Amino acid sequence: MRKIILLLGGARSGKSQFAQELAHKAAGEVLFVATATAEDEDMRLRILKHRSERPASWRTLEVPFNIGLAIKQGMGETELVVIDCITLLINNIFCKFDLSQFETIEESVLGDQVAEEIQELVKCIETTPGSYIIVSNEVGLGLVPDNRMGRLYRDFLGRANQTLARCADEVYLMVAGIPLRVKP
C-alpha cells in the first residue's frame, strides 16, 4: 500500500536512523535521495559516514536542488523513496545567496524559491507510484533566531514542513530516538 511518511525532529533526534529502519522493513527497491553537499571537511566526512550506513542495494541520488524532477527521472521501478533531508534542501537554497544579502533581500525572493522546490516535490509525490519517507528538522521549538537570515530560514522550513505534513499519511516527531506519532 502506498504511504507518505514525514519524520520531524531536532538534530540528533534519530530521524535518519528511524527512516532507515522503516525502509528496511519495506519490501522492494529503495531510492535514497540525499540533499547534503560537502561544503567543508566535516560535512564531507558526515556524508561518507551516512553512505556507509546505507545498504549497498539501495540506489542513491545526491541532489541539492530540484529533487522532485530528479526523483521522477531516477525513480525507475523504485517502490520506496527516502528523502534525507528537507532541512538541507532549504539550506541549499539559502546558500545561493551571499551572507550580506540577508539583511536586505526581499522575503519573496527566497520564499518563491523554497515554495517552488517544495511544490515540485509535492507534485512528484502525487504523480509517482512509490511510497515516501521524508526527513526534516523541526526548528520551531527553540529560541527565536537573533538575525533575519535565521528567522527566514526557520519560517520557510516551518512552512515547508506544514506543506509536507498535509500530504503525508503519517507524521512522527522524533524525541531522543523515540518516534511519537503526530498523524493520524
N, C-alpha and C positions, 0 to 999 in steps of 0.2 A: 504494500500500500504506500503510495506517495505521501511524504511527510516533509514539512518545513519546520526545522528546529532552530531557535535562536538562543545562544548561550551568552549571558551577560555576567560581568563581574569585574572586580578590581584587578590590579596587577598581581600576578602570582596567586590568583584565587582558584586555579585548577581548571580554567575554561578549556584550554587546548588539550589537556590530558583527558578531560571528560569527553570532548569532541572525538578524540581518537578512540576512546573506549566504546562510544556509541557506534562509530564507524566500523570497528572490529566486529561488533555484534550483527551488523547488517550484512546481508548476503549480496554478492555481486561486485562489480568493478567500482573502485573508488577513484575519484579525481580530486586531488588536493590542490587548492588554489591558495598560494602564498602571496601576500601583498607586501612583505617586508623587502626593503632594499638595504644593501650593505654600504651605508654611508661612512662607517668608521670600522675600526678593527673589532671592537666589542660586538657590534651588530653582525659583522661577518662571522664571528665565532658562534654567536647565538643561532644564526641561520644554519650553519653547519651542524650544530647540535640538534636542532629541530629536524633537519633532513635525516640524520642518523637514527632518530627515534621513530620515523615512519617506516612502515613495511615496504620492502622493495617492490612488492606487487602493485602498490598504489602509483598511479600516474601523477605527476606534479606539473602544475603550471605556475610559474613565478611571474606575476603580473602586477605592476604598481598602479596601473590605470586601466580603465575600460574593461573591467573584469567581466561584465555581462557579455560583451562581444567576444572576449577571449574564451569564455565558457562555452558559448554557442558554437564557436569554431572548433574547440577542442574536446567537446563532450563525447562524441562517438557513441559507444554503447554503454557509457557510464550510467550506473544506477544510483550512485550517491556522490554528491559534490560536497566537500568540506571546504569552507572559506575561512581562512585564518590570516588576517582579521580585518574587520571594518575600521578599527581604530587606526591601523597603519595606512589603510586606503585613504582615509580623510587626511592623515598626516602628509601623505604623498602629495595631495592637492595643495596643502599649505606650503609645502617645501618648494613649490613652483615660484613662490614669491620671496623677495628679499625681506629680511627681518625688519628693515627700516620702513617698509611699506605698510606694516600692520597698524600703525597709528593713524594713517590717513586713507587706507583703502576703503572703497565703498563695500559695505557688507554684502550687497547683492552680487558683487563680482565673485566672491568666494562662495556665497550661498548658491548661486546659479550652477557653479561647477560641481559642488557637492550634491545638489539636488539632481543634476543631470546624471552623475555617476550612480547614485542610488536608484533613480528611476530606471536607468538602463539595466541594473541588476534585477530589480523587481520584475521588469518586463521579461528578462531572461528566465527567471524562476517560474513565471506564469506560463511561458511558452515552451518550456523543455520538460521532458517526461520524468526526469530523475528527482530523487529526494535531496534535500539540502540540510546541512548543519552549518550554521553561520556563527562565528565567534566575534564578539565585540566587547569593548570595555564599557562599564558603567562609570561615567566620570561625573555624574551629578550629585554624588553623595558627600563630596568633600567641601572644602572651602571654596568660596568664590575666587577665581584667579585674580591676581593683583595687576594684570595687564590686559590690554584689549585683545591681543592675539590669543591668550589663554581663554578668555571669556568667549570669543568667537568659536574657538575650537570646541570648547565644552558645549556650546549651544548647537553647533552644526552636527556634532557627533550624537548629541541627545536627540535631535530631530531625526537623524538617520536611523537611530535605534528604534524610535517610535514607529517610523515607516515600516521597518523590517518586522517589528513585533506585530503590527496589524496584519501582515500577510503570513505570519508564522502560525502553525498549528499548535506548537508547544514553545514556551519560553521558560528558561531556567535562569535563576540568579545564583551564581556560584559564590559561596562564602566558605573560606578555609577548606577548599576541596570538597565541599558538600553541596550538591545541587538542590536548590529549593525551587519547586515548581511554582511558576507565576501564572502560566496559562496552559491549558484551560483550568 
